[in-house]
Amino acid sequence: MENRREFIKKSALAGLGMSFSAGSYARILGSNDRVRVGIIGFSDRFRQSLAPAFMEHAKAQNFAFVGVSDIWSRRRDEAEQYLKGKGWNDDSFFKARNNDELLDRKDVDAVIISTADFQHALHCVAAVESGRDAYCEKPFAESLDDARKAVKAVESSKRIVQVGSQRRSAPNYHSANDFIKSGKFGDITMVEMTWNVNQPGRWRRPKLVSEIKKEDTDWDRYQMNRPKTAWDPRKYLEFRLFYPYSSGIPGQWMSHQIDTVHWFSGLDHPRSVVANGGIYSWKDGRVNADTFTAVFDYGPDNDKTKGFQVLYSSRMNNEAGGVKEYYYSNGGMINLDTNKISPEGGLEAKYAKDMNMQANLLPTMSLGESAKMETSANTGGDPMTSLHMLNWMSCVRSRKEPNAPARVGFNHSVANIMATTALHTGKRVTWDSTKQDMVTS
């Protein structure tokens, strides 16, 4: 029989629409309580960016790493050594063999999820259903079923979830959004985006592939709800090259950039998309394209006369052009590479006069000093991720909605999945807002 204190606690929580079960936990945090954070997936992304960003603010926000969950024993050991070597681990730091072990504990308040792309959504579901807040890396989901489950779980749980779309916390992107929303930019008429590299080793892990042993990990648990296949260390360690473990370019790169389209335009999803691509250079057994182009149509569902096009292209075999994001209106453009607003391409007087129109040219302006941001030298974190992590931490405290909530992740997932479906089928994919589903034609 439960004691009186437990009965009173459960009754009070029930009155707030909350309940405890054997697999759920939510500690009510006071302003001075330390927030105890578990690491779900000790990945390169976590080590190189998320951990430094977290530690930049951990002392001031009173957050601490208390444990790690990873199904590969080597990663668990590496996590402990990495954090201990930097003095970033809690004295009682623990290693869990899987997420069930981590989420069954009572000394974890929140988690950072940096697992394989296809695992993010369902790992987020498990976290919030256990009562934990979460920082969840993008892409939020790689299938619509997973995306639906995740956004429903987060929004019904009322937990604080920040999706790793860190542009949402960058001052230059906020300045661009404010300028567009003010009406001074005019209607968006076109968006051009690129993400180009020339890196044959990108997403490859040949040394680790040769070293990992099936008995040191949990291949069945890794595959989650994907079709069960024989052990394949490449699909485990080089998952970004293999669908359905990852969509590759859309999930890794386009998810960041297409999210800004949704943010700046106020539109949740594309009306349609066509795509093409292939493996033109890196014929190393991969399934996902090394060159990818998608063309999106965006606009209000109830007015097909309004809208704009997004041209997205990415290649992994020539880096000319790098990472670019250009927003165009009739009056000029916003260049998020240079952080400049300019009249470039705007309607000039000599062409306007012929149609009894006025010239339409934007002023030349800067989006601010955000390009000069630097993080502390002792952590090595990147500025956008640092600010994004800080936003999540502060929202865990305040219970306010973070800059990139789960719905934002759902929306970029819809665009990614539509584009991936268009690539795989060769068909035009549209979004049915009534059914909240894709239609191929």
C-alpha atoms as one frame of an Amber mdcrd trajectory, in Angstrom:
protein
   0.000   0.000   0.000   1.363   3.427  -0.896   2.093   5.855   1.886   0.151
   9.062   2.515   2.826  11.308   0.963   2.777   9.352  -2.324  -1.046   9.418
  -2.382  -1.149  13.197  -1.892   1.496  13.737  -4.580  -0.361  11.597  -7.119
  -3.691  13.256  -6.302  -2.219  16.722  -6.788  -0.667  15.735 -10.100  -3.910
  14.169 -11.271  -5.597  17.502 -10.623  -3.111  19.084 -13.008  -3.844  16.522
 -15.701  -0.676  14.545 -14.953  -0.138  11.013 -13.759   2.714   8.762 -12.797
   3.178   5.218 -14.021   5.992   2.737 -13.635   7.575   4.083 -16.797   6.994
   7.806 -16.304   8.795  10.395 -14.269   8.609  14.158 -13.977  10.297  16.063
 -11.197   8.851  19.483 -10.379  11.897  21.721 -10.626  12.512  24.685  -8.389
  14.480  27.687  -9.608  17.575  26.519  -7.708  17.347  22.831  -8.576  20.014
  21.374 -10.787  18.642  19.983 -14.063  20.071  16.499 -14.537  20.559  15.637
 -18.207  21.017  12.229 -19.787  22.721  11.746 -23.146  20.843   9.536 -25.612
  23.403   8.589 -28.254  27.061   9.543 -27.941  27.485  10.687 -31.542  30.000
  12.820 -33.408  27.415  15.590 -33.444  27.074  15.397 -29.679  30.813  15.389
 -29.029  31.745  18.091 -31.521  28.893  20.553 -31.052  26.104  19.731 -28.605
  28.299  18.995 -25.579  30.421  22.167 -25.966  27.266  24.242 -26.496  25.683
  22.721 -23.386  28.760  23.301 -21.236  28.970  26.924 -22.360  25.854  27.575
 -20.269  25.716  24.661 -17.815  27.116  26.507 -14.805  24.955  29.608 -15.173
  21.809  27.567 -15.863  22.647  24.892 -13.238  22.485  21.972 -15.679  24.704
  18.880 -15.572  25.361  15.696 -17.534  24.563  12.756 -15.286  24.622   9.756
 -17.626  24.687   8.308 -21.115  22.662   5.716 -22.988  24.184   4.061 -26.046
  23.667   0.532 -27.339  27.324   0.233 -28.423  29.548  -0.476 -25.415  32.451
   1.422 -26.980  30.408   4.611 -27.236  29.385   4.385 -23.584  33.017   4.142
 -22.537  34.033   6.947 -24.895  31.321   9.206 -23.494  32.537   8.683 -19.948
  36.188   9.264 -20.931  35.365  12.330 -23.027  33.316  14.063 -20.337  35.620
  13.064 -17.513  38.622  14.317 -19.480  37.048  17.752 -19.751  35.642  17.780
 -16.245  32.113  17.852 -17.655  30.623  14.779 -16.002  28.688  14.556 -12.768
  30.332  12.640  -9.914  27.635   9.968 -10.106  27.788   9.662 -13.901  26.246
   6.377 -15.089  26.276   4.326 -18.297  23.027   2.757 -19.521  22.970  -0.040
 -22.091  19.786   1.334 -23.680  17.154   4.035 -23.325  14.861   1.845 -21.215
  17.552   1.693 -18.551  18.125   5.442 -18.687  14.452   6.446 -18.646  13.651
   4.052 -15.783  15.959   6.060 -13.507  14.723   8.768 -11.156  17.825  10.961
 -11.395  17.297  12.220 -14.969  15.181  15.314 -15.653  15.884  15.886 -19.342
  17.703  14.303 -22.272  19.664  15.288 -25.351  18.865  12.988 -28.286  21.596
  12.638 -30.914  21.049   9.173 -32.309  20.636   8.000 -35.935  18.319  10.121
 -38.102  15.449   7.603 -38.247  15.521   7.116 -34.460  15.010  10.733 -33.356
  11.212  10.779 -33.439  10.598   7.562 -31.521  13.354   8.307 -29.019  11.654
  11.660 -28.449   8.306   9.904 -27.908   9.837   7.640 -25.249  11.483  10.608
 -23.529   8.413  12.816 -23.250   6.130   9.922 -22.320   8.491   9.189 -19.429
   8.126  12.810 -18.292  11.423  14.209 -19.605  12.123  17.392 -21.510  14.293
  16.882 -24.581  16.664  18.528 -26.988  16.147  16.449 -30.134  18.501  16.621
 -33.092  17.109  17.098 -36.572  15.712  15.680 -38.753  12.786  15.312 -36.404
  11.453  12.301 -38.325  12.173  10.314 -41.487   8.670   8.884 -41.954   5.244
  10.488 -41.653   4.027   7.866 -39.177   6.958   8.600 -36.878   6.485  12.365
 -37.299   2.811  12.124 -36.367   3.515   9.978 -33.314   6.227  12.340 -32.107
   4.383  15.635 -32.471   1.270  14.144 -30.829   3.284  12.777 -27.913   5.132
  16.052 -27.334   2.087  18.305 -27.578  -0.018  16.106 -25.316   2.768  15.719
 -22.760   3.446  19.462 -22.375   7.139  18.692 -22.095   9.715  21.181 -23.387
  11.186  19.878 -26.639  13.662  21.819 -28.742  14.303  20.455 -32.243  17.886
  21.031 -33.421  16.998  23.617 -36.072  19.503  26.088 -34.664  18.910  28.805
 -37.259  15.811  29.579 -35.180  18.075  30.957 -32.448  20.472  32.948 -34.651
  20.178  36.768 -34.577  20.748  37.194 -38.329  17.858  34.841 -39.118  15.655
  36.644 -36.605  16.538  39.937 -38.301  15.652  38.511 -41.718  12.357  37.160
 -40.376  11.491  40.499 -38.773  12.246  42.383 -42.005  10.097  40.041 -44.089
   7.230  40.026 -41.570   7.308  43.852 -41.403   6.187  43.992 -45.037   9.216
  46.050 -46.081  10.661  43.187 -48.111   7.488  42.613 -50.111   6.136  39.219
 -51.061   8.650  36.406 -51.362   8.828  35.549 -55.079  11.587  32.933 -55.109
  14.051  31.200 -52.789  17.304  29.596 -53.913  19.246  27.318 -51.579  22.379
  25.241 -51.995  24.484  23.000 -49.786  27.568  21.829 -51.664  30.647  19.929
 -50.476  33.395  17.921 -52.154  34.108  15.311 -49.518  34.267  11.629 -50.552
  34.542  10.685 -46.881  31.464  12.632 -45.767  29.268  10.306 -43.693  31.779
   7.450 -44.159  33.339   5.675 -41.146  35.562   2.946 -42.686  37.828   2.528
 -39.660  34.939   2.133 -37.239  33.110  -0.163 -39.657  36.108  -2.500 -39.572
  36.262  -2.410 -35.765  32.666  -2.733 -34.562  31.417  -6.192 -33.580  27.778
  -7.227 -33.567  28.090  -8.688 -30.063  29.146  -5.284 -28.706  25.891  -3.613
 -29.661  22.168  -4.393 -30.085  21.366  -4.613 -33.808  17.689  -5.494 -33.278
  17.130  -2.522 -30.985  19.020  -0.260 -33.397  16.653  -1.064 -36.292  13.592
  -0.091 -34.226  10.578  -0.066 -36.596  12.582  -0.408 -39.812  12.547  -3.734
 -41.732  14.702  -6.278 -39.939  17.843  -7.151 -41.880  21.066  -9.048 -41.288
  23.845  -7.308 -39.349  25.428  -4.556 -41.437  28.014  -2.327 -39.727  27.779
   0.211 -42.558  24.065   0.751 -41.954  24.849   1.151 -38.271  27.744   3.605
 -38.580  27.189   5.111 -42.039  23.409   5.285 -41.776  23.192   8.627 -43.606
  24.087   6.794 -46.813  21.308   4.229 -46.521  17.550   4.674 -46.829  15.319
   4.030 -44.810  17.770   4.748 -41.980  18.225   8.250 -43.405  17.090  10.273
 -46.398  20.640  11.600 -46.732  20.802  15.119 -48.125  17.168  16.094 -47.334
  17.304  14.979 -43.707  20.820  16.157 -42.971  20.996  19.471 -44.797  17.739
  20.498 -46.399  15.904  20.167 -43.084  17.840  23.200 -41.799  17.235  25.369
 -44.837  13.638  24.473 -45.694  12.724  25.245 -42.085  13.621  28.908 -42.640
  11.144  28.976 -45.559   8.372  27.887 -43.199   9.485  30.389 -40.567   9.833
  33.418 -42.828   6.720  32.738 -44.916   4.418  31.565 -42.136   3.545  28.506
 -44.259   3.701  25.071 -42.657   4.343  22.939 -45.711   4.899  23.008 -49.472
   1.911  22.615 -51.755   3.930  20.340 -54.026   7.441  19.168 -54.856   9.291
  17.437 -57.677  12.837  16.109 -57.284  15.639  14.350 -59.072  19.119  13.133
 -58.262  21.460  10.205 -58.250  24.776   8.674 -57.266  26.988  10.280 -59.876
  30.415  10.276 -58.217  30.768   8.310 -54.970  29.955   4.743 -56.042  30.831
   3.159 -52.713  27.711   1.059 -52.143  25.591   3.905 -50.822  21.867   4.103
 -51.575  21.245   7.811 -50.979  21.996  10.334 -53.720  25.238  12.311 -53.807
  23.532  14.937 -55.986  19.986  16.143 -55.326  17.692  18.869 -56.656  14.137
  19.647 -55.571  11.684  22.302 -56.700   8.943  23.259 -54.258   5.762  25.234
 -54.732   4.728  27.179 -51.627   1.648  29.279 -51.022  -1.745  29.346 -49.299
  -3.824  26.245 -49.920  -6.936  28.303 -50.610  -5.401  30.656 -53.179  -3.303
  29.109 -55.939  -2.700  32.565 -57.495  -0.361  33.422 -54.611   2.896  31.794
 -53.728   6.515  31.304 -54.675   8.997  28.657 -55.701  11.926  27.201 -53.760
  14.826  25.762 -55.729  17.010  23.533 -53.571  20.171  21.858 -54.825  22.946
  19.944 -53.118  25.958  18.034 -54.373  28.717  16.129 -52.616  31.225  16.170
 -55.499  32.003  19.879 -56.035  31.819  22.533 -53.334  31.515  25.612 -55.579
  28.741  27.800 -54.215  28.994  26.299 -50.745  25.988  26.851 -48.497  23.719
  29.613 -49.814  20.283  30.941 -48.891  18.843  33.675 -51.094  15.363  35.152
 -50.624  14.013  37.243 -53.504  11.203  39.773 -53.760  10.279  42.156 -56.561
  12.391  44.786 -54.807  15.643  42.906 -54.242  17.015  40.114 -52.093  18.139
  38.920 -48.696  21.462  37.091 -48.814  21.923  34.990 -45.677  25.476  34.189
 -46.710  26.592  37.808 -46.475  23.795  38.837 -44.056  22.839  41.677 -46.394
  19.574  43.097 -47.673  20.089  44.677 -51.089  18.209  46.038 -54.126  19.968
  43.493 -56.340  17.557  42.245 -58.994  14.803  44.664 -57.920  12.495  46.452
 -60.347  14.416  49.366 -61.899  12.824  52.616 -63.046  13.667  52.066 -66.718
  11.647  48.847 -66.774   8.880  50.037 -64.474   8.160  53.176 -66.517   7.136
  51.195 -69.591   4.281  49.685 -67.584   3.323  52.902 -65.736   4.801  51.473
 -62.555   7.186  52.833 -59.959  10.666  51.485 -59.395  10.814  49.015 -56.525
  14.256  48.808 -54.958  15.089  47.730 -51.417  17.649  49.676 -49.405  21.109
  48.258 -48.833  21.184  47.100 -45.220  22.994  44.710 -42.937  21.227  42.076
 -40.878  23.407  43.123 -37.950  26.592  42.018 -36.324  25.518  38.403 -35.864
  28.210  37.097 -38.216  30.800  38.285 -35.680  29.407  36.244 -32.810  31.917
  34.072 -31.027  31.571  31.513 -28.297  34.006  30.974 -25.486  37.347  29.655
 -26.678  37.447  26.991 -23.985  34.484  25.001 -25.338  34.814  25.224 -29.092
  31.034  25.378 -29.600  29.492  26.995 -32.657  27.472  30.186 -32.097  24.084
  29.088 -33.438  24.057  25.800 -31.553  25.216  27.546 -28.382  22.346  30.042
 -28.548  19.881  27.278 -29.421  20.991  25.159 -26.481  20.719  28.160 -24.163
  17.179  28.799 -25.402  16.232  25.208 -24.571  17.788  25.407 -21.123  16.019
  28.646 -20.279  12.689  27.220 -21.489  13.134  24.111 -19.353  13.298  26.569
 -16.458  10.523  28.927 -17.546   8.257  26.325 -19.225   7.878  28.702 -22.193
   7.809  27.385 -25.748  11.329  27.135 -27.224  12.402  28.624 -30.553  12.046
  25.315 -32.425   9.197  23.301 -30.868   8.070  19.887 -32.083   5.591  21.336
 -34.580   8.502  23.036 -36.359  10.196  19.636 -36.602   7.027  18.038 -37.924
   6.786  20.677 -40.645  10.357  20.287 -41.877   9.865  16.524 -41.806   6.826
  16.842 -44.085   8.862  18.831 -46.626  11.797  16.403 -46.403   9.632  13.315
 -46.762   7.690  14.802 -49.680  10.970  15.578 -51.470  12.415  12.131 -50.716
   9.227  10.480 -51.990   9.395  12.577 -55.164  13.017  11.510 -55.665  12.288
   7.818 -55.148   9.098   7.672 -57.237   9.871  10.212 -59.953   6.411  11.667
 -59.340   5.069  15.031 -58.277   4.093  14.931 -54.601   1.428  17.229 -53.165
   0.203  17.795 -49.623  -3.479  17.313 -48.805  -4.094  19.663 -45.887  -7.494
  18.166 -45.158  -6.176  14.632 -44.853  -2.773  15.781 -43.572  -1.109  13.377
 -45.960   0.979  13.157 -49.123  -0.504  12.464 -52.544   1.667  11.307 -55.457
   0.637  11.884 -59.050
